[in-house]
Amino acid sequence: MTDSVHARVRGAARGRTQARLVTYAALVYARIWRADITFEPSCRLFVASNMRGGFGRGGTTIGGVYLTRTNTSQVVLRHEAVHADQWARYGVTFAVRYLAEEIRRPGPRNRYEIEAGLRDGGYTT
């Protein structure tokens, strides 16, 4: 990988080591699913689009990588950037925290989705 890719990974991971490792793993995962990967500097996210599967709902953020088929509007990317911030804040434990919250309070009641902005994420309440 080039220095610019590493710099983008650091940016997408919000400078956090655990989030950086998860971001690299998510990029490999996206390549396995043959995603088209771009970097969106306005929200500091890698966008892995044209995926046929391998993500939940309209898309899923893992570390600093947003995985989706076609759900790539700026509003959605703003929502997903908050999830990247959450990955940076909680590190690898974010996956467990999010899943536990989703079991207790699914969809628009999930506190992590509320923090990311329900309207931006396409949720109806």
Secondary structure as UniProt FT lines:
FT   HELIX           3..12
FT   TURN            13..15
FT   HELIX           17..32
FT   TURN            33..34
FT   STRAND          36..40
FT   TURN            41..44
FT   STRAND          45..49
FT   TURN            57..58
FT   STRAND          59..62
FT   TURN            63..64
FT   STRAND          65..68
FT   HELIX           74..90
FT   TURN            91..92
FT   HELIX           93..104
FT   HELIX           107..109
FT   HELIX           111..116
FT   TURN            118..122
//
